[in-house]
Amino acid sequence: MSHPRFREFVLLIGVVVVFVIGVVQLGHWVIVPFFGFLAAFTVMHIAVRAWAPNADPLLLPLAGLLTAIGMLQLAAIDRLQVTAAASWKPLAPLQTGWLAFSAAAFLATVYIFRTGLGPAWRVRYTLALIGIVAMVAPLFPIIGTSINGERLWLRFGPLSFQPAEATKVLLVLFLAAYLSERRELLGLATRRVGPLLLPDVRYLAPLLGIIGLALLIFVRQNDLGSSLLFFVAFMAILWIGSGKAYYPVMGIILFAIGVYIALHAFGHVQVRFEAWLHPYADPQKSGYQILQGQYAMADGGLSGQGLAGPDTQVHLIPFGWTDLILAAVGHTLGLAGVLGVMMCFVVLLTRCFFIALRSRSDLHALAAAGFGIVLGVQAALIAAGVTRVLPLTGVTLPFVSYGGSSLLSNFVILGCLLAISHSENTTHLELEEALE
């Protein structure tokens, strides 16, 4: 059997070939992103060879393919927007710069956790505290700023950063560390609440307190998309960690109550629900974004208009570089492209669960499953919003959407997953050698 890093190298060559095809179509619009992409993934591959040689060989190529598709979509939008609007600032070169920062964060993550997530376990409460502080920071007027009605951003000069993206990494690490320590106690039901037997409140209180505070902050910031993401991830990790089915049942009940309250308490939630259920009632305002996205995907057909096709109008999709980038993929690459992107996430989620199932450490198993759930739920929410299965939530498509904070956090997650898989695979190899 070939070495994992050789398989990774071959798959990355395939990703580069896909990017080269995009370069042929888009020309100079994507030259800088291409060489930036090539440099970043070459360095990351070399680092994995040095620090995590036994890591999963599919994770880095999958992230590379999704990143390449995202950068090509941004270059296609830039090509048309620069012609249509003189004030437009090209996004693909900016995303290339963020990719460089993300690669640096990836390298640091792989190096720190190359022997496992022990360092994260030792500072688990500190990670939770940093995550909460990062979430609260945008509420302060000096450094926080509001964009499109959502106060989610920290601004430092010309740069802006969304700390919620970092928080999702920190809270998943905290949840994995806490549950790995209290797993048996959380699965031991000793208190009766109505028809339910629940664990002792002393073990649930720190968990519920931190997660509840996080959700309240997100609601205060009008970031209900991140609230939904964290809630689903929290309930899923708690279910996996405890093995008790009443946790998801309680989650469904609490979710239904939360939706009811949000519909009656927040005007922007009502607007999103109305746009979801009746987009044609106000096609020029509340329903405009979702309708333009659906028309764009319909125009793409099966094989798409092409990245630089004569009929491509990808630049007309509202927020087609962030919230609706999957609609942009449908327009340029067609249904085949959308299915390809979603299959990448299916394989990525499968590999995360595979790593979790092979892990001998509860901490590693819960962290790998948690990160997989976060990436999978984000992709599912975007796909459901674009196709009107659910209202638009405003979360980004991992590795594909434009945004420095999103890209940075996703590559940190990728680094954690590679480090976990290397640690566990190394343990398995050592055990096999000892038994021979």
C-alpha positions in Angstrom: 0.0 0.0 0.0 1.3 3.4 -0.9 2.3 5.9 1.8 -0.5 8.3 2.9 1.6 11.3 1.9 2.2 10.0 -1.6 -1.6 9.5 -2.0 -2.1 13.0 -0.7 0.5 14.4 -3.2 -1.2 12.6 -6.1 -4.6 14.0 -5.1 -3.2 17.5 -4.7 -1.8 17.3 -8.3 -5.3 16.5 -9.4 -6.6 19.6 -7.6 -3.9 21.7 -9.3 -5.0 20.4 -12.7 -8.6 21.5 -11.9 -7.2 25.0 -11.0 -5.2 25.1 -14.2 -8.4 24.5 -16.2 -9.9 27.5 -14.5 -6.8 29.5 -15.3 -7.2 28.7 -18.9 -10.7 30.0 -18.9 -10.2 33.1 -16.8 -6.7 34.1 -17.8 -5.0 36.9 -15.9 -7.9 37.3 -13.4 -6.8 34.2 -11.6 -3.0 34.2 -12.1 -2.2 35.7 -8.6 -4.7 33.4 -6.8 -3.3 30.4 -8.6 0.3 30.9 -7.6 -0.8 31.9 -4.1 -2.8 28.7 -3.9 0.1 26.6 -5.2 2.5 28.1 -2.7 0.2 27.7 0.3 -0.7 24.1 -0.4 2.9 23.1 -1.2 4.0 24.4 2.1 1.1 22.8 4.0 1.8 19.4 2.3 5.5 19.6 3.2 4.6 20.5 6.8 2.2 17.5 7.1 5.0 15.3 5.7 7.3 16.5 8.4 5.0 16.8 11.4 2.1 14.5 10.7 3.3 11.8 8.3 0.6 9.3 9.2 -2.3 11.7 8.9 -5.4 11.1 6.8 -4.4 11.5 3.1 -7.8 12.8 1.9 -8.4 15.8 4.2 -5.9 18.3 2.6 -6.8 17.5 -1.0 -10.6 17.9 -0.2 -9.9 21.3 1.4 -7.7 22.2 -1.6 -10.4 21.3 -4.1 -13.1 23.3 -2.2 -10.7 26.3 -1.8 -9.8 26.2 -5.5 -13.4 26.2 -6.6 -14.1 29.1 -4.3 -11.2 31.2 -5.6 -12.2 30.5 -9.2 -15.7 31.6 -8.4 -14.4 34.8 -6.9 -12.2 35.5 -9.9 -15.2 34.9 -12.2 -17.2 37.5 -10.2 -14.2 39.9 -10.2 -13.9 39.7 -14.0 -17.5 40.9 -14.5 -17.8 43.2 -11.5 -14.7 45.3 -12.4 -16.3 46.0 -15.8 -19.7 46.8 -14.3 -18.6 48.8 -11.3 -15.4 50.9 -11.2 -15.4 50.9 -7.4 -15.3 47.1 -7.1 -12.3 45.8 -5.2 -11.3 42.3 -6.6 -12.0 39.6 -4.1 -9.8 36.8 -5.4 -6.5 38.6 -4.6 -7.8 39.4 -1.1 -8.8 35.8 -0.6 -5.3 34.8 -1.6 -3.8 37.0 1.1 -6.2 35.4 3.7 -5.2 32.0 2.4 -1.6 32.8 3.3 -2.6 33.7 6.9 -4.8 30.6 7.0 -1.8 28.4 5.9 0.3 29.9 8.6 -2.4 29.1 11.2 -2.6 25.6 9.8 1.1 25.1 10.2 1.0 26.3 13.8 -2.0 24.1 14.6 -0.4 20.9 13.2 2.9 21.6 15.0 1.3 22.3 18.4 -1.0 19.3 18.2 1.3 16.9 16.4 1.3 14.6 19.4 -2.4 15.0 20.1 -4.8 17.4 21.7 -3.4 17.2 25.2 -2.4 20.9 25.2 -6.1 21.8 24.5 -7.3 19.6 27.3 -5.1 21.2 29.8 -6.4 24.7 29.0 -10.0 23.7 28.2 -11.7 26.3 30.5 -9.3 29.0 29.2 -10.4 28.1 25.6 -14.0 28.5 26.6 -13.3 31.9 28.3 -11.4 33.2 25.3 -14.2 32.1 23.0 -16.8 33.9 25.1 -14.7 37.1 25.3 -14.2 37.0 21.5 -17.9 36.8 21.0 -18.7 39.7 23.3 -16.0 42.0 21.8 -18.1 43.1 18.7 -20.7 44.5 21.1 -18.3 47.2 22.2 -18.6 50.3 20.0 -14.9 51.2 19.9 -13.8 48.0 18.1 -17.1 46.4 17.1 -18.9 47.3 13.9 -22.2 46.4 12.4 -22.6 45.1 8.8 -26.0 44.4 7.2 -27.7 44.8 10.6 -25.5 42.2 12.3 -23.0 43.4 14.9 -20.5 40.5 14.4 -17.3 42.2 13.3 -14.1 43.6 14.9 -12.5 46.3 12.8 -8.8 47.1 12.9 -8.0 49.8 10.4 -8.9 48.5 6.9 -9.3 44.9 8.2 -12.4 43.3 9.7 -12.6 40.0 11.5 -15.6 37.9 12.6 -14.7 36.4 16.0 -17.6 33.9 16.0 -15.6 31.9 13.5 -12.8 31.5 16.0 -15.3 30.8 18.7 -16.7 27.7 17.0 -13.2 26.1 17.0 -12.6 27.0 20.7 -16.0 25.8 21.9 -15.7 22.5 20.0 -12.3 21.9 21.7 -13.8 22.8 25.1 -16.9 20.5 24.6 -14.6 17.6 23.5 -12.3 18.2 26.5 -15.1 18.6 29.0 -17.1 15.6 27.8 -14.1 13.3 27.6 -13.6 14.1 31.3 -17.2 13.8 32.4 -18.5 11.3 29.8 -19.5 8.6 32.2 -21.1 11.0 34.7 -23.2 12.7 31.9 -24.5 9.3 30.8 -25.4 8.4 34.4 -29.0 9.5 35.0 -29.7 10.2 38.7 -32.3 13.0 38.8 -35.9 12.7 37.6 -37.5 15.7 35.8 -41.1 14.7 34.9 -40.8 11.6 32.7 -37.1 12.1 32.1 -34.1 10.8 34.1 -31.2 13.3 33.8 -27.6 13.5 35.1 -26.7 15.4 38.2 -27.0 19.2 37.5 -23.5 19.7 38.9 -22.0 18.1 35.8 -24.4 19.7 33.3 -24.2 23.2 34.8 -20.8 24.3 33.4 -21.7 22.9 30.0 -25.1 24.5 29.8 -23.9 27.8 31.3 -21.1 28.3 28.7 -23.2 27.2 25.8 -26.3 29.1 27.0 -24.2 32.2 27.3 -22.8 31.7 23.8 -26.3 31.4 22.4 -27.5 34.5 24.2 -24.6 36.5 22.8 -25.3 35.3 19.3 -29.0 36.3 19.6 -28.0 39.7 21.0 -25.8 40.1 17.9 -28.7 39.1 15.6 -26.5 36.2 14.4 -29.1 33.5 14.5 -27.3 31.4 11.8 -24.4 30.9 14.2 -26.8 30.3 17.0 -28.4 27.5 15.1 -25.0 26.0 14.1 -23.7 26.0 17.7 -26.9 24.6 19.1 -27.0 21.7 16.6 -23.3 21.0 17.1 -23.7 21.1 20.9 -26.6 18.7 21.0 -24.9 16.3 18.6 -21.6 16.3 20.5 -23.5 15.8 23.8 -25.4 12.9 22.3 -22.2 11.3 20.9 -20.4 11.9 24.2 -23.1 10.5 26.5 -24.8 8.0 24.3 -28.2 9.0 25.6 -31.0 9.6 23.2 -32.9 12.0 25.4 -30.4 14.7 24.6 -31.4 15.1 20.9 -35.1 14.7 22.0 -34.6 17.6 24.4 -32.7 19.5 21.7 -35.6 19.2 19.2 -38.1 20.4 21.8 -35.9 23.4 22.7 -35.3 24.1 19.1 -39.0 24.3 18.4 -39.5 26.6 21.3 -36.6 28.8 20.2 -37.9 29.1 16.7 -41.3 30.1 18.0 -39.8 32.8 20.3 -37.5 34.1 17.6 -40.4 34.4 15.1 -42.3 36.6 17.5 -39.4 38.5 19.1 -37.1 39.4 16.2 -38.3 41.3 13.1 -35.4 40.2 10.9 -36.3 36.6 11.6 -39.9 37.2 10.5 -38.6 38.9 7.3 -36.4 35.9 6.5 -39.2 33.4 7.1 -41.5 35.5 4.9 -38.8 35.6 2.2 -38.4 31.8 2.5 -42.1 31.0 2.4 -43.4 33.7 0.0 -40.4 35.2 -2.0 -42.7 36.4 -4.8 -44.7 38.5 -2.3 -41.9 41.1 -2.3 -39.5 40.1 -5.2 -37.7 43.4 -5.3 -36.8 43.5 -1.6 -37.0 40.7 0.9 -37.4 38.0 -1.7 -34.8 39.4 -4.2 -31.7 37.5 -2.9 -33.2 34.1 -2.8 -35.0 34.5 -6.2 -31.9 35.7 -7.9 -30.0 32.8 -6.5 -32.6 30.3 -7.8 -32.8 31.9 -11.2 -29.0 31.8 -11.4 -28.9 28.1 -10.6 -31.7 27.5 -13.1 -29.7 29.3 -15.8 -26.7 27.0 -15.0 -28.6 23.9 -15.9 -26.7 20.6 -15.8 -23.3 21.7 -16.8 -23.3 25.5 -16.1 -22.6 28.6 -18.1 -18.8 28.3 -17.6 -16.5 30.4 -15.5 -16.0 32.8 -18.4 -19.0 31.9 -20.6 -20.6 34.6 -22.8 -23.9 34.3 -20.9 -22.4 34.2 -17.4 -24.1 36.7 -15.1 -22.7 35.4 -11.8 -21.9 38.9 -10.7 -25.7 39.7 -10.4 -26.2 37.2 -7.6 -26.6 39.2 -4.3 -23.8 38.2 -2.0 -22.8 35.5 -4.5 -19.3 35.5 -3.0 -20.4 34.7 0.6 -24.0 33.6 1.5 -25.0 32.5 -2.0 -21.7 31.2 -3.4 -23.3 27.8 -3.9 -25.8 29.5 -6.2 -22.8 31.0 -8.1 -21.3 27.5 -8.4 -24.7 26.3 -9.8 -24.6 29.1 -12.3 -21.1 28.6 -13.6 -20.6 24.9 -13.1 -24.2 23.7 -13.1 -25.9 21.0 -11.1 -22.9 18.8 -11.7 -20.7 21.4 -9.9 -23.1 21.8 -7.0 -23.3 18.0 -6.5 -19.5 17.8 -6.7 -19.1 20.4 -4.0 -21.6 18.7 -1.8 -20.0 15.3 -2.3 -16.7 16.8 -1.2 -18.4 17.7 2.1 -20.0 14.3 2.4 -16.6 12.7 2.0 -15.0 15.2 4.4 -17.7 14.4 7.0 -17.2 10.7 6.5 -13.5 11.0 7.0 -14.1 13.0 10.2 -16.3 10.3 11.6 -13.9 7.6 10.4 -11.1 9.3 12.4 -13.4 9.5 15.4 -14.3 5.8 15.3 -10.7 4.8 15.1 -9.7 7.0 18.0 -8.7 5.3 21.2 -8.9 8.7 23.0 -12.3 10.1 23.9 -10.9 13.6 23.5 -9.8 12.9 19.9 -13.0 11.0 19.0 -15.3 13.8 20.3 -13.1 16.6 18.7 -13.0 14.9 15.3 -16.8 14.2 15.4 -17.5 17.8 16.6 -15.4 19.4 13.9 -17.0 17.2 11.3 -20.5 18.1 12.5 -19.6 21.9 12.4 -18.4 21.6 8.8 -21.3 19.4 7.7 -24.0 21.5 9.4 -22.6 24.6 7.8 -22.6 23.1 4.3 -26.1 21.7 4.9 -27.5 25.0 6.1 -26.1 26.8 3.0 -27.5 24.1 0.6 -30.9 24.1 2.3 -31.0 28.0 2.2 -30.1 28.2 -1.5 -32.7 25.6 -2.5 -35.4 27.0 -0.1 -35.6 23.9 2.0 -34.8 26.2 5.0 -34.6 30.0 5.4 -31.2 31.7 4.6 -29.1 31.7 7.7 -26.1 33.8 6.6 -23.5 31.2 7.5 -20.6 30.7 5.0 -19.7 27.6 3.0 -16.5 26.3 4.5 -13.4 26.8 2.4 -15.4 28.1 -0.5 -17.0 31.4 0.6 -15.1 34.6 0.6 -14.0 35.7 4.1 -10.7 35.8 6.0 -12.1 34.8 9.4 -14.0 31.9 8.0 -11.1 30.6 5.9 -8.7 31.0 8.9 -10.9 29.0 11.3 -11.6 26.3 8.7 -7.9 25.7 8.2 -7.3 25.6 12.0 -10.0 22.9 12.1 -8.3 21.1 9.2 -5.0 21.2 11.1 -6.6 19.8 14.2 -8.2 16.9 12.2 -4.8 16.1 10.5 -3.0 16.1 13.9 -5.7 13.9 15.5 -5.6 11.4 12.6 -1.7 11.3 12.7 -1.7 10.7 16.5 -4.2 7.9 16.3 -2.8 6.3 13.2 0.7 6.3 14.8 -0.7 4.6 17.9 -2.4 1.9 15.7 0.9 1.3 13.8 2.8 1.0 17.0 0.3 -1.5 18.4 0.5 -3.5 15.2 4.2 -3.6 15.3 4.2 -4.7 18.9 1.8 -7.6 18.2 3.9 -8.9 15.3 
